[in-house]
Amino acid sequence: MSSPLHDRFEQAFTEFEEQKVALSDFERKLAESSKTVTAKNRAVSVTVDGQGDLMELKFPTNAYRTMAPAELSSLLVETIREAREQARASTTEMLETYLPGGMASFDMLNNPIDFEEILGEALRTADRMFSGMPSNTDRTEESR
């Protein structure tokens, strides 16, 4: 026969294990993801990983040879920026499937993260989950 406290711990442990699996799945998918963007004039092609880090830079045609240095530089910067934006959007979309309700709309990749708010919400959730359980001080006073 199990107690309500034991059942709560079992449920919490099961949820924790499920979150570990989901996090591993997200990390694997993020590591495998990439985005490739080719400039409109096809002079340059850029590939970035799921975090937006540059992985590959190609010049599919000889068009870059006739470009002024400032023009080529500008094209590279714009193409890399576009690839990073697409990678960020893809990662955000993927992340939304793993975040608990209400956090999915929080764009963690483009805005500063308020860890205090996230921790506060986690503590409030834990409080609700374990409300009614005796605290350490309650147990100490009971044993006297």
Helices and strands as residue ranges (DSSP letters): H 4-32, E 34-38, E 45-49, E 54-58, G 63-66, H 69-96, H 115-129, H 136-143
